[in-house]
Amino acid sequence: MSPRQFSLLKTALFVLCLGPLANLVYGLLSDALGANPIEALTRGLGDWTLRFLLMTLAVTPLRRLSGRNWLLKLRRMLGLFTFFYALLHFTSYVWLDQFFDWGDIWKDIVKRPFISIGFASFLLLVPLAATSNNAAIKRLGGRLWQSLHRVVYAIAVFAVLHFWWMVKIDITQPAIHAATLALLLGMRVYWVLRRGQPKAA
């Protein structure tokens, strides 16, 4: 792929990543999000946070299976969009749902497990987003930077649990996300174990 083609692809991906937000904002402004639009907006932002997180984790397996190394250059953008939607999800909850009532917010975090683990996953995303730049890699060193960003696996597990525990009746969507995450993590474990096996003579 030529630099020009990749630049066009990256621009197109950036626009596509903004699509879910545009759709949710349009739904909110046009009163198309149902009887509880604030809840629908907050949940929609949370859904897309998890989807972007899974897409970010899917980049490495897709690169290994396809041999297209340029896919890795898209991973940072997808990761930053994950944080962007997570920040909007958290802001929607704090602002539109709780009206900055920090007392009630803290009670929710302490007493409701799905909010506790969701809040933990958001906090863990912050240092990853803050160090998603070349300057941070140089400052931390490649090995330390990689170790820090492996926290994304725990974040993904927490995010799936946050979604699963939030849903009270139909767990179809959380189960699909959990299965997708299990596949992505399972592929990584397989490759690590395979790399550690002695080569045949």
ChimeraX attribute file (.defattr): number of C-alpha atoms within 10 A of each C-alpha:
attribute: neighborCount
match mode: 1-to-1
recipient: residues
	/A:1	9
	/A:2	7
	/A:3	8
	/A:4	9
	/A:5	10
	/A:6	15
	/A:7	12
	/A:8	12
	/A:9	14
	/A:10	15
	/A:11	12
	/A:12	11
	/A:13	15
	/A:14	15
	/A:15	11
	/A:16	12
	/A:17	18
	/A:18	12
	/A:19	12
	/A:20	15
	/A:21	17
	/A:22	12
	/A:23	12
	/A:24	19
	/A:25	15
	/A:26	13
	/A:27	16
	/A:28	16
	/A:29	11
	/A:30	9
	/A:31	12
	/A:32	14
	/A:33	18
	/A:34	12
	/A:35	9
	/A:36	10
	/A:37	16
	/A:38	16
	/A:39	16
	/A:40	17
	/A:41	23
	/A:42	21
	/A:43	17
	/A:44	18
	/A:45	23
	/A:46	24
	/A:47	21
	/A:48	19
	/A:49	23
	/A:50	22
	/A:51	15
	/A:52	23
	/A:53	25
	/A:54	21
	/A:55	18
	/A:56	21
	/A:57	21
	/A:58	17
	/A:59	21
	/A:60	19
	/A:61	16
	/A:62	15
	/A:63	14
	/A:64	11
	/A:65	9
	/A:66	10
	/A:67	10
	/A:68	12
	/A:69	12
	/A:70	12
	/A:71	16
	/A:72	14
	/A:73	12
	/A:74	16
	/A:75	17
	/A:76	15
	/A:77	17
	/A:78	21
	/A:79	22
	/A:80	19
	/A:81	21
	/A:82	24
	/A:83	21
	/A:84	16
	/A:85	25
	/A:86	28
	/A:87	19
	/A:88	17
	/A:89	21
	/A:90	19
	/A:91	16
	/A:92	20
	/A:93	19
	/A:94	17
	/A:95	11
	/A:96	14
	/A:97	15
	/A:98	14
	/A:99	13
	/A:100	13
	/A:101	11
	/A:102	11
	/A:103	9
	/A:104	13
	/A:105	16
	/A:106	13
	/A:107	12
	/A:108	14
	/A:109	16
	/A:110	13
	/A:111	10
	/A:112	13
	/A:113	15
	/A:114	22
	/A:115	20
	/A:116	17
	/A:117	22
	/A:118	24
	/A:119	18
	/A:120	16
	/A:121	22
	/A:122	18
	/A:123	14
	/A:124	17
	/A:125	22
	/A:126	13
	/A:127	13
	/A:128	19
	/A:129	17
	/A:130	11
	/A:131	16
	/A:132	16
	/A:133	11
	/A:134	8
	/A:135	10
	/A:136	13
	/A:137	15
	/A:138	10
	/A:139	11
	/A:140	13
	/A:141	11
	/A:142	12
	/A:143	9
	/A:144	11
	/A:145	17
	/A:146	12
	/A:147	10
	/A:148	15
	/A:149	16
	/A:150	11
	/A:151	15
	/A:152	19
	/A:153	15
	/A:154	11
	/A:155	21
	/A:156	21
	/A:157	16
	/A:158	20
	/A:159	27
	/A:160	25
	/A:161	20
	/A:162	23
	/A:163	24
	/A:164	19
	/A:165	17
	/A:166	17
	/A:167	14
	/A:168	8
	/A:169	6
	/A:170	9
	/A:171	13
	/A:172	11
	/A:173	13
	/A:174	20
	/A:175	15
	/A:176	12
	/A:177	21
	/A:178	20
	/A:179	13
	/A:180	15
	/A:181	21
	/A:182	13
	/A:183	13
	/A:184	20
	/A:185	17
	/A:186	12
	/A:187	14
	/A:188	15
	/A:189	12
	/A:190	11
	/A:191	11
	/A:192	11
	/A:193	10
	/A:194	11
	/A:195	10
	/A:196	9
	/A:197	8
	/A:198	7
	/A:199	7
	/A:200	4
	/A:201	3
